[in-house]
Amino acid sequence: MMNEQESRSGESSTEGRRGAKDRPRGSYDVIVVGGGVVGCAVARELAADREVLVVERGQIAGEATALAAGEITMSPSYTDEPGIADHANEFFRAYDGTGEFSFAERHSVELVPPDREGEARRRVERLADRGVAVEFLEPGAVERRHSRFDLSRFAGAVRHEDTGFVDPYTFAVTLKEDAEARGATILTDTEVAGLVTDGTGIAGVETDAGAFEAPQVVVAAGWRTEPFLRDRLELPVRPYRTQCVVLDPDEALDEDFPMGWVPGEHVYFRPERNGDLLVGGWSFAEDDPEGASDREDEAFRDHVADLVPGFLRAFDRARFVNGWAGVDGATPDTRPVVDAPAEAPDGLVVATGFHGRGVMTAPVAATAVRELVGGEPAPFPLSPFALDRFESRSRDFEFFSISAGD
């Protein structure tokens, strides 16, 4: 079945997509700045009934998205706003099997040190009373379910349902292909030099490939969103660097091995599909994001080597397979800004500061942007993402490293 754009133009689906990519027009309904996972999700959402252009300075999913761990832990991350978590989880389950994309559902365990046991038990009781799928497990209960765990140093674990993981690059590319199938134009290797405004608000963008007109612009350029908009809008977003390594254990992990994190150690973990273990975290504010190393630090490798054998068996001689590091944008409360701020030019929407949760939050951000550009209301509140929740817009705030479900 042809979509509306193809029906109007009389082109076939393949010809329409090729024409969109090879011959970008000058005027659109919405321009999306940034071709990471959030920008691609927004384009897919809006292209169903709007003419959309995505402008990406490099390649699709070429920066933070491709370097993400791909954990989907919205339920433990939004226990105060279950509607937000439910929306994301429902999307991933429904999207599983689209193109090359797959969503691996896997529960998570939050390992609880002895000094945090009381707080963890009270939190579990409070959340369970509110209907959240969570329970406190004694060390032996965890070890009986998953024999690779040795929790002799821990008071137990909090088990979270409704979590899983994806391959971030495959997810972003699938969203991009879906957006193109709906008529969106994707323009890569193109730098956006600035916004164009007129007397009433947004009028488009200026790029190194020329100017493009649109009455609405969505800036979803990761940590670069803040410096790009600095002259027009103050955003409390600062860059930070985070790291990942992959370990090959003596014995491959079981198919039902859970995801998890260790509070206080700035580390989270999840299985790879081949039985390896991905360990991420060790995040710090980054003053030179352009010059930051894309390799993991020796200190992080040492930390992982000391920490992991303390709660997982058969990891004493685990081999480092590879590692990497990437830069993302952080906010003071660790939640993103997805908003059309009143003090910004009319027609400007920002989606930034995902604090390492861009992959899992992409479906939520896309639905929120749809409402912000005048579409149907989202099935969850947008107030948790509003810019005016911050009393200070200063970029000079204390950075907090978060684990998967903190």
Buried (B, 14 or more C-beta within 10 A) or exposed (E): EBBEBBEEBEBEBEEBBEBBBEEBEEEBBBBBBBBBBBBBBBBBBBBBBBBBBBBBBEEBBBBBBBBBBBBBBBBBBBBEBBEBBBBBBEBBEEBBEBBEBBBBBBBBBBBBBEEBBEEBBEBBEEBEEEEBBBBBBEBEBBBEBBEBBBBEEBBBBBBBBBBBBBBBBBBBBBBBBBBBBBBBBBBBEBEBEEBBBEEEBBBBBBBEEEEBBBBBBBBBBBBBBBBBBEEBBBBBBBBBBBBBBBBBBEEBBEEEBBBBBBBEBBBBBBBBEEBBBBBBBBBEBBEEBEEBEEEBBEEBBEBBBEBBBBBBBBBEEBEEBEBBBBBBBBBBBBBBBBBBBEEBBEBBBBBBBBBBBBBBBBBBBBBBBBBBBEBEEBEBEBEBBBBEBBEEBEBEBEBBBBBBBB
